[in-house]
């Protein structure tokens, strides 16, 4: 069985955090840093700050939505 990942990237040049999900954590992170994702293109370079592994894409999307809320950001304390 494969894993899905909910990941959090933090910009190294601007105070910005991006949340996403993927079944290939390495590839997903590289797509952001290589400018293939329009949403984060202006905020490159991004570093992987946190990731969580879950069993299904559905669970990854659900967890990602939950953590994108202010309470999720507070729990992860992405501001440091």
N, C-alpha and C positions, 0 to 999 in steps of 0.2 A: 504494500500500500504506500502511495506517495504522500508527501506532506504539502501543505499550503502554508504560506507565511504572511502574517500581517507585519509590515515593516514601517519604520519611522526614520526618515532621512532628515538630517539637519544641515542647513546650508553653512558652508564655511566662510561665505562672503557677506551674507545678509541674515538678519534675524528672521528666518523662515524655516518652517518645519513642514514636511510633506509626509502624508500617510498613504499607504497603498497595500495591495495584496498581490501575491504571485505564487506560482508553483516552482519558480526557479529564482531563488534569492540573489544569487550572483548576477544573473542576466538582468533581472529587474533593476538592481542598483546601477549596473553599468549603463543601461538605457538612459537613466536620468543623467548620469555624469557625462555621457557622450552627446547630450542634446537632442535625443530622439523623443523626449516627452515635452511637448510644448508648454505645459503647465509649469515645469521647473527649469526650463531652458535658461531663463534669466538669472537663476539662483545657483548655478553650478559654481563650484564643486559642492557635492553633497556627501556627507558621511553617514554611514549606517549607525544610527544611535541605539535602536532597540528593535528586536524582532521576536515574534511569538509564533511557534509552530502549532498548527491545528490539522485535523485529518481531512477536511473537505473545503472546497471553494466556498460553499454556502456559509460554513462556520467562519471562514476568514472574512468574508464580506460583512457578516453580522458583527463580529468583534471589531472590525475596522470602523464601522459606523458608530459603535458604542464608544470607542476610544477617541474618535474625532471630536466628541463633545467636550466642553470645558472641563467637566469632571474627569474625563479620561486624560486630558492634558495635565491636569493637576496631579493625578496619580502617577503619571510617568515623569513629571517635573522636567519637561523638555526645555525649560528656560535657562539652564546653566551653561 
